[in-house]
Amino acid sequence: MDRLNTLRSLIQKTTRGLANVGMLLIIPMMLLTSGEVIGRAVWSKPIPGTLELSSYMLVVFILLGLAYTQQVKGHVKVVMFTSKLPEKAQAFLEIITILLSLFIMAVLCWQGWVVGIDETTVSDVHRIVQWPFRLLVPLAALFLFLELAIDLVDACRKLVRS
């Protein structure tokens, strides 16, 4: 039990760290976009490649925040029908949902890796290689998988208790 809690703590700390890295890009993205708008409106001089840089920063922000959103239970969850079921049925349905999600994340991690390591494309304006951003997909899927695995353990405990 102690090892499981240690592993849980390590996964959750790493997930929070990844989310913090993603959050660090919000301010530069905002400043770049504001500078683009002001430069275009005031001096008729846009910043070259703003759209591509903002796109890359947005990708990092979103992908590194997925697992953290699962950790804090921030994903949308509709419980209109399941809330009326007995606790045991709710736990069973939650386990089924988590197992399906784990399968999807495993496939996403696998295929994200396959696509990411074969990537040779570069961006149009700044010639930024895309493979590091493509490899964020399997990284995000891996940590979402780990967070879902933690939730699966909790749901199984809930099923056994009820």
Secondary structure, 3 states (H helix, E strand, C coil): CHHHHHHHHHHHHHHHHHHHHHHCCHHHHHHHHHHHHHHHHHCCCCCCCHHHHHHHHHHHHHHHHHHHHHHCCCCCCCCCCHHHCCHHHHHHHHHHHHHHHHHHHHHHHHHHHHHHHCCCCECCCCCCECHHHHCHHHHHHHHHHHHHHHHHHHHHHHHHHC
